[in-house]
Amino acid sequence: MHVVAIRSLTEDKESLGGKLAAALGVTAFEALARLRIPGSGPLVVAVYREPAPARRLVGNLQSAGFGAVLLTAGEIATEADRPSARRFRLDEEKLHVESAGEGSFDVAYRDVNLILRGTRIALSTFTETVKKRSFSPGRAVLSGGLMLSRTTKTARETAIEEREGFFVLYAREGTALTFSEKGVVYDSLGAALQPARAANFAYLARELRRRCLDAVYDERLLTRAAQAALLGPRLSPETHLDVATCLLAKVLRRRDSEPPAA
């Protein structure tokens, strides 16, 4: 998957509809529908299997005055691709992390340049059979009053939504560490330890934000609405959160060499 996005949008989004429609080869109505998102971007506008058409679209968007960015398949890191923190220790000048199987890491607070916070949403469904007994006049007559009711079975599908907070900490030398609310052990907090896991996770995020003075802190991925606005209509937040995370990180860290948005 190769993702093309507009890095940022001006406040007057309506004026960009014609240019975006021409670059994408869609109608002005479709282009405006994509632009009418809350916030200023980034915004995914196209997804390709191959890199060549993605690069051509980036060129077309840049020619139209948009600050376009290409996120290649090789740049999309899943949660499994990054070390996940299991235990941590907040030292005076650095963060010590023990991962869930990839050794330990020491990251100086001054080297952290981005903390990206969000919410992981997982949807699952299960089917249950509901039995209902009701009076049956026919059965009552045929059985001479011995059987007064009948049982009907109905299959009912129920959706369950599970949410978990996370943040990814990025360091200048390329280290990226994932902290998941349910995957971290918080006993190193000592006196600051609280009974609720969510409270401990929020405390850790605040403390790292306070200590990493040079880091950009962004929480645009905290809500599903914001995730959906970034990913556009073709990618769902439940299955493509990695795309949203990597794209936002690339834009905020400005690794790409493309010009800023017009």
Backbone bond lengths (Angstrom), bond angles and torsions (degrees), N, CA, C in turn:
res aa  C-N    CA-C-N  psi(-1)  N-CA   C-N-CA  omega(-1)  CA-C   N-CA-C  phi
1 M - - - 1.458 - - 1.525 109.48 -
2 H 1.330 116.41 129.81 1.458 122.72 176.87 1.531 107.31 -122.12
3 V 1.320 116.20 122.02 1.459 122.21 -169.43 1.524 110.28 -108.90
4 V 1.319 115.87 129.87 1.461 121.71 176.21 1.528 108.26 -108.49
5 A 1.316 115.70 131.73 1.465 119.83 -177.46 1.519 109.91 -139.43
6 I 1.321 114.53 157.02 1.463 121.58 170.26 1.516 106.93 -93.27
7 R 1.330 115.63 127.29 1.462 120.18 -173.50 1.521 112.17 -64.49
8 S 1.316 117.58 -46.20 1.462 120.20 -179.23 1.522 109.24 -153.50
9 L 1.324 115.30 158.71 1.454 122.02 -176.60 1.522 110.05 -123.50
10 T 1.323 115.18 147.07 1.453 119.58 176.09 1.522 109.46 -77.85
11 E 1.309 116.87 168.22 1.460 120.58 -179.84 1.525 111.16 -66.54
12 D 1.340 117.37 -33.99 1.463 121.37 -179.25 1.529 109.23 -86.84
13 K 1.336 116.39 73.06 1.461 120.44 -175.82 1.527 112.21 -68.72
14 E 1.330 117.20 -30.20 1.459 120.14 -177.77 1.528 111.63 -59.57
15 S 1.315 116.78 -32.43 1.465 119.89 -177.77 1.522 112.70 -73.33
16 L 1.345 117.29 -12.61 1.462 120.87 -177.61 1.521 112.93 -92.64
17 G 1.331 117.01 -6.60 1.458 120.82 -173.98 1.519 113.78 -58.59
18 G 1.327 117.36 -46.55 1.461 120.59 -178.39 1.515 112.61 -63.00
19 K 1.326 116.69 -43.99 1.466 120.38 -179.12 1.525 111.49 -66.27
20 L 1.343 116.32 -39.98 1.454 119.03 179.63 1.528 110.88 -69.03
21 A 1.318 117.03 -38.59 1.465 120.71 178.50 1.524 110.77 -61.04
22 A 1.326 116.44 -42.78 1.465 119.90 -179.94 1.525 111.47 -65.62
23 A 1.321 117.02 -40.30 1.466 120.66 -178.37 1.519 111.76 -68.76
24 L 1.353 116.67 -36.98 1.461 120.75 -176.99 1.517 113.05 -88.83
25 G 1.331 116.96 -17.66 1.451 119.87 -175.96 1.518 112.65 73.74
26 V 1.340 116.30 36.06 1.461 121.34 178.85 1.522 108.39 -122.36
27 T 1.324 116.32 176.57 1.461 119.67 178.72 1.530 110.11 -76.20
28 A 1.328 115.07 160.40 1.460 119.73 178.40 1.528 110.75 -62.55
29 F 1.332 116.72 -33.76 1.469 120.78 178.64 1.526 110.28 -63.15
30 E 1.350 116.86 -45.01 1.461 120.30 179.15 1.523 111.40 -64.03
31 A 1.326 116.30 -41.30 1.463 120.08 -179.57 1.522 110.95 -63.57
32 L 1.325 116.98 -43.39 1.460 120.63 -179.68 1.524 111.10 -66.09
33 A 1.337 116.42 -35.65 1.463 119.83 178.03 1.526 110.65 -61.35
34 R 1.332 117.72 -36.68 1.460 120.96 178.88 1.522 111.66 -73.29
35 L 1.329 115.93 -33.22 1.463 119.65 -176.85 1.524 112.81 -77.52
36 R 1.320 116.63 -21.85 1.464 119.88 -176.32 1.523 111.14 -82.29
37 I 1.306 115.78 59.60 1.455 122.10 176.78 1.518 108.48 -110.25
38 P 1.329 117.19 152.84 1.469 117.96 175.05 1.519 110.72 -68.70
39 G 1.311 116.39 148.17 1.454 120.31 178.06 1.515 113.46 86.50
40 S 1.315 114.58 -172.83 1.470 120.52 -173.48 1.519 112.91 -116.10
41 G 1.330 117.57 16.00 1.458 119.61 178.25 1.515 111.59 101.00
42 P 1.339 116.39 -178.37 1.458 127.63 6.61 1.525 113.00 -69.98
43 L 1.319 115.78 165.00 1.449 122.43 -175.64 1.525 109.59 -138.32
44 V 1.332 117.07 121.30 1.459 121.73 176.24 1.529 108.35 -73.91
45 V 1.334 116.18 127.84 1.461 120.01 -179.15 1.522 112.89 -115.38
46 A 1.333 118.71 -16.02 1.465 120.16 -179.75 1.522 109.97 -161.67
47 V 1.321 115.21 152.45 1.466 123.03 177.57 1.519 108.14 -133.46
48 Y 1.332 117.02 132.73 1.461 121.37 -178.47 1.527 110.19 -129.18
49 R 1.330 115.09 154.31 1.457 120.59 173.46 1.526 110.99 -77.59
50 E 1.337 116.21 -38.68 1.457 122.06 -175.89 1.528 110.61 -107.33
51 P 1.342 117.98 152.20 1.467 119.95 -176.86 1.529 114.62 -74.96
52 A 1.349 118.07 -29.23 1.462 120.40 -173.98 1.530 112.98 -58.48
53 P 1.346 120.36 -52.83 1.469 119.00 178.72 1.524 113.16 -64.26
54 A 1.329 116.16 -30.06 1.466 119.26 177.63 1.521 110.27 -64.98
55 R 1.338 116.58 -42.79 1.472 120.24 179.16 1.533 110.89 -66.16
56 R 1.330 116.32 -37.19 1.474 118.88 178.61 1.522 110.23 -63.62
57 L 1.328 117.20 -41.61 1.460 119.37 179.81 1.521 111.10 -65.73
58 V 1.330 117.60 -38.83 1.467 120.53 176.79 1.525 109.62 -57.56
59 G 1.346 116.66 -43.43 1.466 120.41 177.90 1.515 112.10 -63.30
60 N 1.324 116.84 -41.30 1.468 120.42 178.70 1.527 111.23 -64.51
61 L 1.308 116.45 -41.70 1.463 119.83 179.72 1.525 111.58 -66.42
62 Q 1.317 116.41 -39.98 1.465 119.92 178.35 1.529 110.45 -65.31
63 S 1.326 116.33 -39.54 1.471 119.83 178.16 1.519 111.50 -64.41
64 A 1.341 115.86 -28.91 1.462 120.38 179.09 1.526 112.31 -83.89
65 G 1.333 116.82 -2.15 1.458 120.54 177.04 1.510 115.72 99.50
66 F 1.331 117.20 5.98 1.459 120.05 179.30 1.531 110.11 -89.71
67 G 1.312 115.62 147.84 1.453 120.76 171.05 1.512 108.33 -85.41
68 A 1.333 117.67 95.53 1.455 121.99 -173.99 1.514 110.96 -96.53
69 V 1.317 115.67 150.96 1.455 121.48 178.86 1.521 108.39 -136.68
70 L 1.316 116.11 140.69 1.463 122.35 178.08 1.524 109.12 -110.59
71 L 1.311 115.52 124.21 1.459 121.62 174.05 1.526 106.86 -106.55
72 T 1.321 116.16 108.73 1.453 120.35 -176.28 1.525 110.94 -79.99
73 A 1.335 115.25 165.69 1.463 120.16 179.72 1.521 111.18 -58.85
74 G 1.333 116.81 -36.30 1.459 120.39 -179.37 1.511 114.12 -70.53
75 E 1.322 117.37 -16.43 1.466 121.31 -179.56 1.525 112.77 -92.88
76 I 1.320 117.12 -7.99 1.461 120.32 -178.61 1.524 108.42 -87.21
77 A 1.309 115.63 101.61 1.466 121.77 -179.28 1.523 109.31 -95.02
78 T 1.321 115.63 131.55 1.458 120.04 175.72 1.526 109.03 -86.33
79 E 1.312 115.92 171.79 1.463 119.60 177.85 1.527 110.85 -59.69
80 A 1.344 116.41 -33.85 1.462 120.55 -179.84 1.523 112.31 -68.99
81 D 1.330 116.84 -21.31 1.468 120.50 -179.23 1.522 112.79 -79.27
82 R 1.331 116.50 -17.36 1.465 120.52 -178.23 1.519 109.99 -107.67
83 P 1.328 118.19 145.91 1.467 119.72 173.12 1.528 110.15 -61.64
84 S 1.317 115.99 136.40 1.465 121.13 178.69 1.523 109.10 -106.41
85 A 1.307 115.25 128.97 1.458 120.11 -178.35 1.520 110.62 -70.19
86 R 1.324 115.76 133.39 1.459 121.72 173.69 1.532 110.05 -107.53
87 R 1.317 115.74 -49.47 1.462 121.93 175.40 1.518 109.04 -127.39
88 F 1.314 116.30 157.24 1.465 120.70 -179.15 1.520 109.40 -148.14
89 R 1.315 113.57 162.83 1.463 120.27 173.99 1.521 107.62 -144.60
90 L 1.322 115.64 127.60 1.460 121.51 179.38 1.521 108.93 -89.88
91 D 1.336 116.73 91.99 1.456 120.22 175.60 1.522 109.67 -78.66
92 E 1.310 115.86 176.66 1.462 119.46 -174.33 1.522 112.52 -65.17
93 E 1.333 117.37 -41.49 1.467 119.86 -175.95 1.526 113.37 -118.90
94 K 1.307 117.76 -2.56 1.461 119.59 -177.29 1.521 110.74 -150.06
95 L 1.308 114.37 161.76 1.449 123.16 176.32 1.528 108.22 -104.53
96 H 1.314 116.49 125.88 1.466 121.35 176.49 1.525 107.85 -103.23
97 V 1.333 116.27 127.47 1.463 121.69 -176.34 1.520 109.89 -126.89
98 E 1.313 115.69 133.49 1.460 121.86 170.18 1.519 106.88 -107.81
99 S 1.322 116.05 119.58 1.452 119.50 -176.11 1.520 111.04 -87.08
100 A 1.321 114.79 171.84 1.464 120.54 -178.91 1.525 110.01 -87.48
101 G 1.338 116.46 59.34 1.460 119.55 175.50 1.503 115.99 121.64
102 E 1.339 118.80 -2.53 1.466 120.77 -178.05 1.525 112.21 -119.44
103 G 1.315 117.17 26.98 1.451 119.77 176.60 1.510 112.61 84.03
104 S 1.323 114.89 -162.48 1.464 120.99 -177.96 1.514 110.45 -117.44
105 F 1.331 115.18 158.36 1.459 121.89 -177.18 1.523 109.28 -137.07
106 D 1.317 115.67 143.75 1.458 122.22 170.56 1.518 107.58 -118.85
107 V 1.311 116.14 122.81 1.463 121.44 -179.12 1.518 108.38 -124.54
108 A 1.327 116.13 119.59 1.463 120.16 177.45 1.527 109.64 -69.08
109 Y 1.315 116.34 137.46 1.462 119.96 -179.60 1.531 111.32 -57.35
110 R 1.323 117.20 -35.85 1.467 120.35 -177.63 1.525 112.32 -68.26
111 D 1.362 117.02 -17.41 1.463 120.26 -178.64 1.518 112.98 -91.36
112 V 1.310 117.68 -7.82 1.471 120.58 -179.84 1.524 108.53 -80.18
113 N 1.340 116.07 125.73 1.467 118.14 -179.91 1.520 114.03 -115.23
114 L 1.335 117.85 -3.86 1.469 119.36 177.43 1.522 110.19 -157.74
115 I 1.324 115.32 133.96 1.467 122.54 169.76 1.522 106.34 -122.52
116 L 1.326 115.39 114.15 1.458 121.49 -174.66 1.525 108.25 -110.30
117 R 1.325 116.74 112.55 1.469 121.25 -174.68 1.524 111.07 -107.13
118 G 1.331 116.19 141.36 1.454 119.72 -179.14 1.513 112.58 -157.31
119 T 1.317 114.53 -171.44 1.463 122.61 178.66 1.520 108.99 -129.02
120 R 1.316 115.91 127.36 1.463 121.06 177.17 1.524 108.14 -91.79
121 I 1.329 116.86 127.07 1.459 122.15 -176.52 1.525 108.91 -116.07
122 A 1.317 116.73 124.12 1.462 121.65 178.52 1.524 109.15 -120.06
123 L 1.329 115.29 129.96 1.457 120.84 178.87 1.523 109.57 -109.75
124 S 1.303 116.40 136.00 1.457 121.37 175.60 1.520 108.59 -141.31
125 T 1.302 116.22 156.70 1.458 121.05 179.58 1.530 110.14 -130.06
126 F 1.298 116.09 150.46 1.452 120.40 172.37 1.524 108.45 -139.22
127 T 1.313 114.11 150.46 1.460 120.55 -177.82 1.520 109.42 -109.01
128 E 1.308 116.25 128.88 1.463 121.33 177.18 1.521 110.10 -122.09
129 T 1.299 115.31 149.10 1.461 121.10 178.99 1.523 109.32 -97.57
130 V 1.310 115.34 122.60 1.464 121.50 -178.65 1.530 108.67 -104.06
131 K 1.324 116.60 123.91 1.461 121.61 178.17 1.529 110.11 -98.65
132 K 1.323 115.00 137.28 1.466 119.75 -179.62 1.527 108.99 -135.10
133 R 1.307 115.54 128.33 1.462 121.14 177.58 1.524 109.32 -100.33
134 S 1.317 115.70 135.14 1.467 120.22 179.72 1.529 109.43 -141.76
135 F 1.316 115.97 154.91 1.470 121.36 -178.81 1.523 110.04 -68.57
136 S 1.328 115.60 134.37 1.459 121.46 -179.44 1.519 109.56 -123.26
137 P 1.324 118.62 102.21 1.470 120.52 -179.67 1.525 112.23 -59.34
138 G 1.312 117.89 -37.99 1.456 121.23 -178.77 1.514 112.11 -62.48
139 R 1.304 116.98 -46.23 1.469 120.86 -179.68 1.534 109.94 -66.75
140 A 1.316 115.93 -35.33 1.475 119.14 179.36 1.525 110.84 -62.74
141 V 1.344 116.61 -41.78 1.462 120.87 -179.29 1.517 110.32 -68.52
142 L 1.343 117.01 -47.76 1.460 121.21 -176.79 1.526 113.07 -65.07
143 S 1.330 116.58 -32.23 1.467 119.66 -178.29 1.509 112.94 -94.15
144 G 1.317 116.55 5.05 1.461 119.16 -179.36 1.511 112.78 66.74
145 G 1.313 115.53 31.07 1.454 120.36 178.03 1.508 114.64 87.04
146 L 1.370 115.77 1.76 1.470 117.77 179.94 1.523 112.77 -78.90
147 M 1.307 116.91 -29.78 1.475 121.07 -179.61 1.522 107.94 -122.08
148 L 1.299 115.65 107.73 1.466 120.68 -174.09 1.533 113.60 -99.15
149 S 1.308 117.52 -15.78 1.476 118.86 -174.48 1.525 110.63 -133.83
150 R 1.305 114.31 166.56 1.455 121.27 175.80 1.519 108.51 -129.92
151 T 1.329 116.94 152.59 1.470 122.03 -179.75 1.518 110.15 -109.12
152 T 1.317 116.04 128.02 1.465 121.36 176.18 1.528 108.70 -113.74
153 K 1.342 115.05 144.18 1.460 121.00 179.37 1.521 109.65 -114.49
154 T 1.335 115.03 132.84 1.460 120.77 179.96 1.521 109.58 -128.63
155 A 1.324 116.09 131.69 1.469 120.66 176.98 1.528 109.33 -85.04
156 R 1.305 115.67 126.68 1.467 120.18 -179.06 1.525 109.42 -123.68
157 E 1.325 116.40 127.58 1.469 121.91 -179.09 1.527 109.46 -98.64
158 T 1.326 115.58 129.23 1.469 121.56 -178.26 1.516 109.51 -119.66
159 A 1.332 116.16 132.74 1.470 121.82 178.63 1.519 109.99 -95.98
160 I 1.312 116.27 137.88 1.470 122.11 178.87 1.528 108.21 -121.71
161 E 1.310 116.21 130.90 1.471 121.49 178.81 1.521 109.02 -113.07
162 E 1.314 116.07 124.95 1.456 121.28 177.03 1.519 109.39 -114.89
163 R 1.319 116.17 134.80 1.462 121.76 -179.23 1.520 110.58 -120.41
164 E 1.324 115.29 141.70 1.458 120.36 177.79 1.527 109.16 -143.46
165 G 1.320 115.57 129.69 1.453 120.09 177.15 1.523 111.62 -73.59
166 F 1.314 116.22 149.62 1.464 121.25 176.02 1.522 108.87 -152.26
167 F 1.312 116.07 162.00 1.455 119.87 164.96 1.523 108.32 -148.02
168 V 1.328 114.22 151.53 1.461 121.31 177.65 1.518 107.22 -113.51
169 L 1.316 115.19 127.98 1.459 122.34 -179.55 1.526 107.98 -103.86
170 Y 1.332 116.59 121.75 1.463 122.72 -177.73 1.525 109.76 -109.97
171 A 1.344 115.77 131.77 1.463 121.29 177.07 1.527 109.60 -109.33
172 R 1.325 115.76 159.08 1.466 120.67 -175.12 1.517 113.40 -61.18
173 E 1.329 117.69 -34.71 1.464 119.05 -176.75 1.517 112.45 -78.44
174 G 1.325 117.97 2.37 1.454 120.83 175.51 1.504 115.00 110.04
175 T 1.322 118.20 -8.55 1.463 121.00 179.07 1.528 110.73 -67.24
176 A 1.329 115.34 133.95 1.461 120.91 175.24 1.521 107.42 -133.07
177 L 1.320 116.88 123.16 1.463 122.58 -176.59 1.519 109.80 -120.25
178 T 1.334 116.30 134.12 1.457 121.64 178.16 1.528 110.43 -99.05
179 F 1.319 116.26 131.71 1.463 122.98 174.29 1.525 107.15 -116.25
180 S 1.325 116.83 118.65 1.459 121.99 178.41 1.527 109.53 -108.82
181 E 1.304 115.45 138.14 1.466 120.59 -175.44 1.522 112.91 -54.03
182 K 1.330 117.77 -42.01 1.462 121.09 -176.74 1.525 113.01 -90.20
183 G 1.329 117.16 -9.75 1.453 119.33 -175.57 1.513 114.93 -99.03
184 V 1.339 117.49 -6.14 1.459 122.15 -175.35 1.526 110.09 -100.99
185 V 1.329 116.20 139.75 1.462 122.55 172.08 1.526 107.66 -94.38
186 Y 1.331 117.01 129.23 1.465 120.81 -169.95 1.531 113.38 -105.62
187 D 1.321 118.74 11.87 1.467 118.98 -172.92 1.521 113.53 -64.60
188 S 1.335 118.44 -17.76 1.464 119.89 179.04 1.528 112.68 -72.67
189 L 1.314 118.19 -8.98 1.465 120.59 178.83 1.523 112.43 -70.66
190 G 1.316 116.74 -18.30 1.457 119.46 175.71 1.511 112.74 62.06
191 A 1.335 115.47 -123.11 1.458 120.90 -176.68 1.521 112.63 -64.90
192 A 1.337 116.77 -22.01 1.466 120.16 -179.33 1.519 112.86 -83.23
193 L 1.339 116.92 -4.79 1.461 121.36 -177.55 1.523 110.41 -64.07
194 Q 1.331 115.85 134.03 1.455 122.00 -179.41 1.524 110.00 -116.82
195 P 1.338 118.12 161.28 1.475 120.08 -176.98 1.524 113.54 -65.80
196 A 1.329 117.90 -33.44 1.462 121.23 -174.33 1.524 111.12 -91.44
197 R 1.331 115.97 133.13 1.463 121.02 178.74 1.536 111.19 -60.66
198 A 1.336 116.46 -42.04 1.462 120.38 -178.77 1.526 111.10 -61.33
199 A 1.317 116.65 -38.51 1.466 120.93 179.56 1.525 110.59 -66.52
200 N 1.326 117.69 -40.01 1.463 121.20 178.33 1.526 110.99 -66.24
201 F 1.328 115.91 -39.79 1.463 119.61 179.43 1.531 110.56 -64.96
202 A 1.326 116.58 -42.92 1.460 120.41 178.39 1.526 110.62 -63.71
203 Y 1.319 117.26 -39.20 1.465 120.96 177.92 1.524 110.62 -62.68
204 L 1.335 117.16 -44.03 1.468 120.62 179.78 1.517 111.03 -61.81
205 A 1.319 116.94 -43.51 1.464 120.15 179.19 1.523 110.91 -62.41
206 R 1.324 117.48 -43.09 1.468 120.91 179.00 1.522 111.07 -64.83
207 E 1.318 116.80 -40.69 1.456 120.37 -177.06 1.527 110.98 -67.73
208 L 1.319 117.00 -40.67 1.466 119.50 177.31 1.524 110.70 -67.26
209 R 1.304 115.80 -37.58 1.474 118.42 176.94 1.523 110.68 -62.25
210 R 1.322 116.21 -38.66 1.465 120.17 179.97 1.523 112.03 -69.38
211 R 1.333 116.88 -37.96 1.458 120.58 -175.68 1.527 112.90 -82.46
212 C 1.321 117.53 -31.65 1.472 121.05 -178.46 1.520 108.31 -88.82
213 L 1.318 116.03 81.18 1.461 121.77 -170.35 1.522 113.07 -66.64
214 D 1.332 117.62 -27.87 1.460 120.14 -176.90 1.524 112.91 -94.94
215 A 1.315 117.25 3.13 1.461 120.45 -174.99 1.526 111.37 -87.80
216 V 1.333 115.24 140.99 1.459 121.36 168.68 1.527 107.15 -78.70
217 Y 1.317 116.60 131.68 1.460 121.39 178.44 1.516 107.96 -111.62
218 D 1.338 116.46 125.08 1.461 120.20 -176.73 1.525 109.48 -136.13
219 E 1.318 116.72 133.52 1.455 120.98 -179.61 1.530 111.33 -127.87
220 R 1.336 116.18 35.94 1.465 120.34 179.04 1.530 113.01 -69.80
221 L 1.309 117.11 -14.22 1.465 119.56 -179.33 1.526 112.45 -98.18
222 L 1.316 117.51 16.59 1.461 120.66 -178.23 1.525 112.63 -73.00
223 T 1.324 118.40 -29.12 1.459 120.73 -176.69 1.526 110.32 -117.14
224 R 1.309 116.41 153.03 1.455 120.64 178.39 1.522 110.94 -65.17
225 A 1.337 116.85 -36.15 1.455 120.29 -179.81 1.527 110.88 -60.00
226 A 1.328 116.41 -42.95 1.467 119.93 179.64 1.527 111.01 -68.84
227 Q 1.329 117.05 -38.04 1.458 120.47 177.24 1.531 110.46 -62.76
228 A 1.332 116.37 -43.90 1.458 121.06 -179.50 1.519 111.07 -65.86
229 A 1.331 117.31 -36.82 1.458 120.59 178.59 1.524 111.20 -63.92
230 L 1.310 117.01 -37.88 1.466 121.30 179.26 1.522 111.03 -72.02
231 L 1.328 118.06 -43.07 1.457 122.08 -173.22 1.529 113.45 -79.69
232 G 1.313 117.94 -19.78 1.455 119.39 -179.55 1.518 112.15 78.83
233 P 1.345 117.09 -176.06 1.469 120.28 -172.14 1.525 114.99 -76.12
234 R 1.329 119.52 -16.18 1.468 120.76 -173.81 1.534 114.05 -90.76
235 L 1.319 117.72 -18.47 1.464 121.20 -176.41 1.523 109.46 -119.93
236 S 1.325 117.12 130.24 1.455 120.47 -178.83 1.528 110.25 -93.13
237 P 1.328 117.64 142.96 1.471 120.85 178.83 1.517 112.89 -61.20
238 E 1.331 118.29 -31.79 1.455 120.39 -176.80 1.537 111.84 -66.88
239 T 1.322 117.57 -32.30 1.463 120.36 -176.79 1.525 113.93 -110.18
240 H 1.325 118.05 -12.73 1.463 119.95 -176.05 1.529 113.07 -127.79
241 L 1.329 116.14 32.28 1.464 119.23 177.21 1.525 111.19 -63.15
242 D 1.335 117.79 -31.93 1.462 120.74 178.17 1.526 111.17 -60.54
243 V 1.326 116.61 -38.15 1.464 120.54 177.96 1.521 110.18 -63.33
244 A 1.329 116.28 -46.77 1.464 120.34 -179.92 1.524 110.96 -61.95
245 T 1.318 117.19 -41.61 1.465 121.76 -178.89 1.523 110.72 -64.51
246 C 1.323 116.97 -48.91 1.466 120.81 -176.71 1.526 111.64 -68.54
247 L 1.336 116.63 -37.51 1.462 119.46 178.67 1.520 110.83 -65.98
248 L 1.318 116.61 -46.59 1.459 119.68 -179.74 1.521 110.91 -63.25
249 A 1.334 116.63 -39.86 1.463 119.71 177.84 1.527 111.23 -63.21
250 K 1.320 117.05 -41.70 1.462 120.33 -179.84 1.523 111.34 -63.81
251 V 1.324 115.41 -42.90 1.464 119.25 -179.85 1.523 111.06 -65.96
252 L 1.322 117.33 -44.62 1.459 120.55 -176.24 1.523 112.25 -71.58
253 R 1.313 117.45 -32.66 1.465 120.06 179.97 1.525 112.00 -87.41
254 R 1.334 115.66 -10.35 1.468 122.09 176.87 1.531 111.75 52.81
255 R 1.333 115.20 48.96 1.455 118.94 176.34 1.520 112.12 -73.02
256 D 1.322 115.07 -30.95 1.452 118.31 -177.43 1.517 110.27 -74.65
257 S 1.296 116.55 161.49 1.468 122.25 -177.17 1.515 112.46 -104.21
258 E 1.323 117.05 13.58 1.456 119.60 -179.88 1.518 110.19 -74.86
259 P 1.328 117.55 153.80 1.460 120.54 -178.17 1.513 111.62 -69.17
260 P 1.335 118.16 156.36 1.458 120.96 178.12 1.515 111.41 -65.31
261 A 1.324 114.87 163.98 1.461 120.05 -177.81 1.515 111.12 -63.57
262 A 1.328 115.33 148.75 1.456 120.84 178.79 1.518 110.04 -72.11
